[in-house]
Amino acid sequence: MKHTVFDERKCQLGEGPFWHPGQQDLFWFDILDKKLLSSSNEWDLPRAASAAGWIDTNTLLLATSSGLETFDLVTGRCVLIEAVEAENLRTRSNDGRTDPLGGFWFSTMGWNAETGEGSIYRYAGGEVRKLVEGVTIPNAICFSPCANWVYFADTPTQKIFRQQLDPVSGWPVQNATLFVDLSATDKNPDGAITDSTGNLWVAMWGSSELLGFSAEGAEIDNIILPTPNVTCPASGAEGSSDIFVTTALFGMPQDAGTQGNPAGKTFLIKDAFPGHSNVPVKIAGLTSDPTV
């Protein structure tokens, strides 16, 4: 499959891409430079942020080093709605994604990837619940289209897990089980999405690829990118088979910072695989825009 550069701006740690149907645009983060980017704009943030969902046309929910904050795309104003590990200066937010029921999952990790400092949370119905703890770099948070499963990984272990969800409430109903074990390979699972048929697609940090797995955990395909540190994929507009992928300069040799080097740029893969709908986050006290 052919890839092209979608955005030439080079991110130290590009992460958290998602398609906003109201803006008809892709948004993503540079965690280390504390920036939110879209194809036509960028915003300097007061804190490191790493993942988001959309609430309405002009409002996002951000996972930041202080917790969950709303962000106004017009004014650039952040408002903290739930403090999560805000007092812990050793940690920051990492991976995250809106589930099919409008809940928002997000993870935390140590700034220096300290062992066992990471956790995974879900926000729904005005409540933040810690669901996983004692992990190091929690990643690959995504959901089956039927809302029955959540996937996540602990990158240093090279293992991807799957956990059954209540399809009505979205909360876990069983313990997580091992889905894919990559510990005998050089592949390190980072961000992930599912496609419309339920296949899992995982960015592999350090091995230049987006790796596909069936719902049974069998490897089905891989898409090669032109730079090693591939961080996270995102589906495009509803009905599209276009896939976006962020990458990172972090961890690369110093000469990777030259504009001719692809490291840190955001890529577009045309006609890769069909994505599925990106629903709004349901926020207590705020009404999502039903027209978007």
C-alpha angles and dihedrals in degrees: 000000000000120000128197133186108266095184127015096205110112116226123205087214112002110195148146102041116182136165116242108208093196093054093033087222143108119250127193142158141241097210098191095045091045094234137142113206138190129178090267105028148024134205131204108227127211091229139020111280128182114174139025148175130204122252099180138335096296104020130081133183110227130199104218139166087269098048131260119353134174115231126202111214091202101048100023090229121153122204121189110226101167125020110216119178087336090144092051105087091183093070140060136180119273130168125012147152143176113257122226091262095054098261117133122227121195139164139216131209141171117279087236095036092255111193114266096000094116131096139176123226138184125210115202135141091010092302131112114205126185106227104170129026140171096048124128109214108007110200145145095061107172141128141235112252090244090058092235098113141042122199127203139160140205099220101208091053090051089223130131120204134199128206130188118239134201101253091215103045100022093225120129116266100183138030118272117262132201111271105172128008114201097166092114090058138060091250121117116191115228127159121355147185136187125232127228092272094051101259115145120231117194130188110228115217111220099010103074097237151109106219123203127212130184121236086264093057099254118140108248107170146342132216116207121220125196097245131054104230102069110172117177143351129215134191119239130225121335110284093017127122092204116120128197124206130193124209138187141236089200112108094018128116116272094255089062087081092075114108092239091061112085096217113123096015125121118242138206122212110196120217093358103142136320115273128201138233123301106216126201122261112253108229122191108246094012126090118219115227106260092196095064 
